């Protein structure tokens, strides 16, 4: 079991990433989540300890997804935290590789 999986996705794939992760844990990601996330990463900074935006996905297991823009880049750093079992860890790592 791992506690955290880190990686990055392109800015255009943040919503897609969250939709997939939500499906993996049985969280009903929807329109209200999109509204809550609108502009959430605009003023984040992945080089700052307190520059990340965190969002809970209350599925099984419950996860916290933290997001932050890379300085000078067009990607968003991602950190997924929770009690992540082997199969879920492999899915998340593959998803980060693809997006």
Phi, psi and omega in degrees: 000138176246157181261338185208140174234128183242150176180206179208158174224158175292154180306323182291345184251009181299311181297316179301316178301312182295324177297314180295313180300319179300317178297320181300327184253004177077025177268135182274080179290131183209201185299320180295326176295318180299318179297316180297330183268351181300119179077002186297327182261002183303322185244031178265166182208114184289352178266357180252133182302318181259021182263014183257151173256128181248141183222127180277142171241103187277066177250205177236106001280159174292137181234155170242125178254122178252138185230144176203137176291147173278142181294123177073012182239180179242026177240162179243125175287144184230139173226122178251125183236145179156189177274088189259111179284169186308309183295317179294319178301315179297319178297315181296317179296320177295318179299318177295325177294326185275328185261000000 
